[in-house]
Amino acid sequence: MSGLPPPPSRNLLHNRAIHLACFEREDGLFDVEAHLVDTKPFDLVLSSARRKNAGAPIHDMRLRLTFDETLMIVDAESVMDVPAHEFCNGALPSYKALVGLRIGSGWVRDALKRIQRSDGCTHMSEMFTEIGTTAMQGMYGRANRNQRRDKTAQRKMAPVLENTCFGWRSGGPIATAASVANDPRDT
């Protein structure tokens, strides 16, 4: 059996689509692009009295973080193609504060310290966790691809991944195998 069991009859109230992708750039840097779109299946009147038709985006926003091989953020670009309220665009400059942070354990906490809730956009900031995961998946995939050419590639990623989830927990089968592979005696 795959997937969730069928639910009882229900009506859709809200749809949020988030798409993320990680890219390796020609200049040696990397990008994670996040795109979030919120829609409702019915007409909606926002608190500003602005009307949104059924299916029309309430939010349509993008955040691109550029980082180096060490996962240090070197640039941040954000845009709201469709903000819920026109003045929400005022939050966009705050995302430049991410420059200088390193994506990894604790990075979301550090990012939220730099971008206070009243300075940022809740919905854009909610994507930080997925951005971090996408960056890690991209870099891990790159290391895995390069492993065929460079036996040290997996060794570089294993310490970054340890204790990031149940599968990579310390003492678990993956982390144990990686620590054996990382034994400096066999380099």
C-alpha distance (Angstrom), angle and dihedral (degrees) to the residues before:
residue distance angle dihedral
M1 . . .
S2 3.77 . .
G3 3.77 130.3 .
L4 3.77 130.3 18.4
P5 3.79 121.7 -46.6
P6 3.80 113.3 -97.8
P7 3.83 112.6 -84.2
P8 3.79 126.3 -136.1
S9 3.81 116.4 -92.6
R10 3.81 110.6 -63.9
N11 3.83 144.8 164.6
L12 3.80 125.0 -125.1
L13 3.83 112.9 -115.3
H14 3.80 102.5 173.0
N15 3.78 139.5 4.6
R16 3.80 124.5 -157.3
A17 3.77 118.8 -176.2
I18 3.78 118.9 -169.9
H19 3.77 122.2 -176.9
L20 3.79 122.1 -174.3
A21 3.79 131.1 -179.6
C22 3.79 135.1 176.8
F23 3.80 120.8 -145.0
E24 3.80 135.8 -168.8
R25 3.80 108.5 -140.7
E26 3.81 128.6 -146.6
D27 3.82 90.6 -118.9
G28 3.82 92.8 62.7
L29 3.82 95.1 -101.4
F30 3.80 129.0 108.7
D31 3.81 134.2 -134.1
V32 3.76 133.1 -154.6
E33 3.78 112.3 -164.0
A34 3.79 120.0 -165.0
H35 3.82 123.1 -169.1
L36 3.80 122.2 -172.6
V37 3.82 125.9 -172.6
D38 3.83 124.4 179.4
T39 3.81 121.3 -166.8
K40 3.80 137.7 168.8
P41 3.82 125.0 -146.1
F42 3.82 90.5 -133.9
D43 3.80 137.3 47.2
L44 3.78 114.1 -80.7
V45 3.78 135.0 -164.6
L46 3.80 111.4 -150.8
S47 3.80 124.4 -144.7
S48 3.82 88.3 -97.8
A49 3.84 88.4 59.7
R50 3.81 87.9 -111.0
R51 3.80 110.9 144.7
K52 3.82 122.6 -135.2
N53 3.79 118.5 -167.0
A54 3.79 120.8 -134.6
G55 3.80 109.8 -79.0
A56 3.81 94.4 12.8
P57 3.80 114.4 123.8
I58 3.78 116.1 -96.9
H59 3.80 88.9 -174.5
D60 3.80 126.7 16.8
M61 3.79 109.9 169.2
R62 3.77 140.5 153.4
L63 3.78 135.0 -159.1
R64 3.81 124.2 -170.8
L65 3.79 120.6 -169.2
T66 3.79 118.5 -169.0
F67 3.80 116.4 -157.9
D68 3.78 140.7 170.2
E69 3.80 130.1 -121.8
T70 3.81 90.6 -81.4
L71 3.84 89.5 56.0
M72 3.82 91.3 -110.4
I73 3.81 109.6 151.4
V74 3.80 109.9 -124.0
D75 3.82 99.6 172.1
A76 3.79 140.1 12.5
E77 3.78 126.5 -163.3
S78 3.79 125.2 -177.5
V79 3.78 135.6 179.4
M80 3.79 136.9 175.9
D81 3.79 107.9 -149.3
V82 3.81 87.4 180.0
P83 3.81 115.9 15.8
A84 3.80 118.2 -170.7
H85 3.81 86.7 -126.9
E86 3.81 125.8 19.4
F87 3.81 92.5 -125.8
C88 3.84 90.5 58.7
N89 3.81 88.0 84.4
G90 3.80 85.7 74.9
A91 3.82 87.7 77.6
L92 3.80 94.1 61.9
P93 3.83 99.5 85.2
S94 3.82 90.6 57.3
Y95 3.82 90.5 71.1
K96 3.82 90.2 70.3
A97 3.84 84.2 74.3
L98 3.81 87.3 76.7
V99 3.81 90.0 73.3
G100 3.79 108.5 108.3
L101 3.82 96.2 29.2
R102 3.79 120.2 116.7
I103 3.80 117.6 -134.2
G104 3.78 108.3 -126.5
S105 3.76 141.1 79.9
G106 3.82 109.7 -2.9
W107 3.78 95.0 7.2
V108 3.83 94.8 123.6
R109 3.81 90.5 54.1
D110 3.81 90.1 49.3
A111 3.81 92.2 46.7
L112 3.80 91.7 51.7
K113 3.80 90.0 51.1
R114 3.81 89.3 55.8
I115 3.79 94.6 45.3
Q116 3.77 109.5 45.9
R117 3.80 115.0 -152.7
S118 3.80 93.0 -110.4
D119 3.83 91.2 51.7
G120 3.80 98.3 47.9
C121 3.79 140.3 44.0
T122 3.80 116.7 -93.3
H123 3.79 92.6 -144.5
M124 3.79 95.5 47.7
S125 3.80 92.1 46.3
E126 3.81 90.7 49.2
M127 3.81 87.3 67.4
F128 3.84 92.9 64.3
T129 3.80 93.4 92.3
E130 3.80 92.9 50.7
I131 3.82 91.0 44.1
G132 3.80 90.1 54.7
T133 3.79 92.1 48.2
T134 3.80 91.8 47.1
A135 3.81 91.6 50.2
M136 3.81 90.5 49.9
Q137 3.80 92.4 46.6
G138 3.80 90.4 48.7
M139 3.78 93.9 49.2
Y140 3.80 92.7 43.0
G141 3.80 90.2 50.1
R142 3.79 90.1 49.0
A143 3.82 91.3 49.5
N144 3.79 90.4 47.1
R145 3.82 91.2 49.9
N146 3.78 90.7 47.4
Q147 3.80 92.2 46.7
R148 3.78 88.3 83.0
R149 3.81 86.1 62.4
D150 3.82 100.5 30.2
K151 3.80 122.4 34.4
T152 3.84 91.0 -161.0
A153 3.83 94.4 62.9
Q154 3.82 95.6 89.2
R155 3.79 90.2 44.7
K156 3.81 90.2 59.4
M157 3.83 93.8 53.4
A158 3.83 101.7 40.5
P159 3.85 97.1 75.9
V160 3.81 90.4 49.0
L161 3.80 92.2 53.2
E162 3.81 99.6 44.1
N163 3.83 112.7 114.6
T164 3.81 93.7 5.1
C165 3.82 91.7 115.5
F166 3.81 144.0 -7.9
G167 3.79 92.5 -84.7
W168 3.82 92.5 53.4
R169 3.83 96.3 39.8
S170 3.80 118.0 141.2
G171 3.78 109.3 -91.4
G172 3.81 92.4 16.6
P173 3.80 120.5 124.0
I174 3.83 96.6 -97.0
A175 3.81 97.0 45.8
T176 3.81 90.9 43.6
A177 3.80 92.2 52.0
A178 3.82 90.1 46.1
S179 3.82 92.2 50.2
V180 3.82 89.7 52.8
A181 3.83 88.6 50.0
N182 3.81 88.8 48.5
D183 3.81 93.8 53.7
P184 3.83 103.7 133.2
R185 3.81 89.7 -145.9
D186 3.81 90.7 74.3
T187 3.81 98.1 49.5
